[in-house]
Amino acid sequence: MQITDPIADLLTRIRNASTAKHPSVDVPASNLKKAVCQILVDEGYIKSVQSIEDNKQGTLRLTLKYQENGAPVLAGLRRVSKPGLRIYTNCEDMPKVMKGLGTAIISTSQGVMTDKAARAAHVGGEVLAFVW
């Protein structure tokens, strides 16, 4: 089955798995998904990303992270730029998620990075998602 928006599918799988308190979730692999998941690991929203190779597309196994009381670390995930309505920003108008407490994931000409890294590198791009 062809998926129209693979990033929205990734975020929905993560959101559903964390709500259901699953220890991990498997998603079909791609380079963009690997970059987005690596940002989630670096920012501390998920524990780890493991790439499982097969003779086809491959799979990413994401190990989710929970607090001491069992609540998920990921409070929210939101897709911003959609295939029907792309949202772009420059470095001066970069969005702040929850007044700086969350993270915006930006696809720039220098790769996928957080909003803070994009501001530091002085580049803009497509706003993929908000994470808090």
Secondary structure, DSSP 8 states (H G I E B T S, - for coil): ---S-HHHHHHHHHHHHHHTT-SEEEEE--HHHHHHHHHHHHTTSEEEEEEE--SSS-EEEEEE-B-TTS-BS---EEE-SBTTB--EE-STT---GGGGTSEEEEEETTEEEEHHHHHHHT--EEEEEEE-
